[in-house]
C-alpha cells in the first residue's frame, strides 16, 4: 500500500525529482529585427489593417507616405497613435513607417497604435510588460454588426403601424 505522508519533506521524498523539464521553462524573449534594424508588426482595428515598421530614429511618423499631422489631421488621432511610446517611455526614439488600408480614420489610428505596440514589443521585449498592462497588445475585436433582413439596420426595426 501507499505510505502515509505527514509533512512536506515526506511529500518531496515520495514524489522524487518531478520538476519541470528545462525545455518547458520559458526562455527570455529575443528581439526580432530585420537586416536593416527594423521591427515589423501588423495592427488591426475594426476593418482597418496597418503594416508597421519601427527603427531607432528621431520620432518621425509616416503613414501612407504622409507625415502624421497630414494624414491624421485631428489631434485626438495623433494622440492615440503616440500612446504606446508614452506608456513605454520611448518618445522620439523610434521612426515609424506605416501603411494602412480599410476602415475609417479612427479605425486606422487604432490599427497603427496596435501595430506600433506589437513592433515595439518585438524590438525590445523588456517593454512588453508596460504595453500589455496598458492593453495595447490586445486586438480590439469590436466590429460593426451586420444588417439583418426584415430590419432597417442591424437591430432597428421599421416603423410600426397599427393600421
C-alpha positions in Angstrom: 0.0 0.0 0.0 0.9 3.6 -0.3 2.9 5.1 2.6 1.3 7.9 4.6 2.7 11.5 4.1 2.8 13.6 7.2 4.9 16.6 6.1 6.2 18.5 3.1 9.5 16.7 3.3 7.7 13.4 3.2 5.9 14.5 0.0 9.2 15.5 -1.6 10.7 12.2 -0.7 7.8 10.3 -2.3 7.5 12.5 -5.3 11.2 12.4 -6.1 12.6 14.8 -8.6 9.4 15.6 -10.5 10.5 19.0 -11.7 9.7 20.9 -14.8 11.8 20.0 -17.8 14.3 22.7 -18.8 12.9 22.9 -22.3 9.4 23.7 -20.9 10.6 26.7 -19.0 10.1 29.9 -20.8 13.3 31.3 -22.3 13.8 35.1 -22.2 12.4 36.7 -25.3 14.8 37.6 -28.1 14.4 40.9 -30.1 13.1 40.3 -33.6 14.7 42.7 -36.1 15.4 42.5 -39.9 18.7 43.2 -41.7 18.0 47.0 -41.6 17.5 47.0 -37.8 13.7 47.4 -38.1 10.9 45.5 -36.4 7.6 44.8 -38.2 4.2 44.1 -36.9 0.6 44.1 -38.2 -2.1 46.0 -36.3 -5.8 45.7 -36.7 -8.9 47.6 -35.6 -12.4 47.4 -37.0 -11.9 47.0 -40.7 -8.5 48.7 -40.8 -5.2 46.8 -41.2 -1.9 48.5 -40.6 1.5 47.3 -41.6 4.1 49.0 -39.3 7.9 49.2 -39.3 9.8 50.8 -36.5 13.5 51.6 -36.3 15.6 53.8 -34.0 15.4 57.4 -35.0 14.1 60.9 -34.1 10.4 60.2 -33.7 9.3 60.8 -37.3 6.0 59.1 -38.1 5.0 58.5 -41.8 1.6 56.9 -42.6 0.9 56.0 -46.2 3.7 58.3 -47.4 2.4 61.3 -45.5 3.6 62.8 -42.2 1.3 62.0 -39.2 -0.1 65.6 -38.9 -1.1 65.5 -42.5 -2.7 62.0 -42.6 -4.3 62.1 -39.2 -5.3 65.8 -39.0 -7.3 65.5 -35.7 -5.1 65.8 -32.6 -7.0 63.0 -30.9 -6.0 60.5 -33.6 -2.3 61.7 -33.3 -2.5 61.2 -29.6 -3.9 57.7 -30.0 -1.0 56.8 -32.3 1.6 58.1 -29.8 0.2 56.3 -26.7 2.5 53.2 -27.0 5.6 55.5 -27.0 4.3 57.4 -24.0 3.5 54.3 -21.9 6.8 52.6 -22.7 8.8 55.9 -22.2 10.3 55.9 -25.7 9.0 59.2 -27.1 11.1 60.5 -30.0 13.4 57.4 -30.0 11.8 55.5 -33.0 10.8 56.3 -36.5 7.6 54.8 -37.7 6.7 53.9 -41.3 3.1 52.5 -41.7 0.8 51.6 -44.5 -2.9 51.4 -43.6 -5.9 50.1 -45.6 -9.6 49.8 -44.9 -11.9 51.3 -42.4 -12.1 55.0 -41.4 -9.6 57.3 -39.8 -10.5 56.3 -36.3 -10.1 52.6 -37.0 -6.9 53.3 -38.9 -5.4 55.2 -36.0 -6.3 52.3 -33.7 -4.7 49.8 -36.1 -1.5 51.8 -36.3 -1.4 52.0 -32.5 -1.8 48.2 -32.3 0.9 47.7 -34.8 3.3 50.1 -33.2 2.7 48.4 -29.8 3.4 44.9 -31.2 6.5 46.2 -33.1 7.9 47.9 -30.0 7.5 44.7 -28.0 9.3 42.8 -30.7 12.1 45.4 -31.0 12.6 45.5 -27.2 11.0 42.6 -25.2 11.5 44.5 -21.9 8.8 46.9 -22.9 6.2 44.1 -23.1 5.1 44.4 -19.5 4.2 48.1 -19.8 2.4 47.7 -23.1 0.5 44.6 -22.0 -0.6 46.3 -18.8 -1.9 49.2 -20.8 -3.9 46.8 -23.0 -2.1 47.8 -26.2 -1.1 44.3 -27.3 -4.7 43.1 -27.3 -6.6 43.4 -30.6 -9.9 45.3 -30.1 -12.2 42.8 -31.6 -15.3 45.1 -31.8 -16.6 45.4 -35.3 -19.8 46.7 -36.9 -22.7 44.3 -36.6 -24.2 43.1 -39.9 -27.6 44.2 -41.2 -30.3 41.6 -40.8 -33.2 41.1 -43.3 -36.5 42.4 -42.1 -34.7 45.2 -40.2 -33.9 48.8 -41.1 -30.3 48.4 -39.7 -28.6 45.7 -37.6 -31.2 46.0 -34.8 -33.5 48.9 -35.7 -37.0 47.8 -36.9 -39.1 49.5 -39.5 -41.7 51.9 -38.1 -44.7 50.1 -36.6 -48.1 50.9 -38.0 -51.2 49.6 -36.2 -53.5 50.3 -39.2 
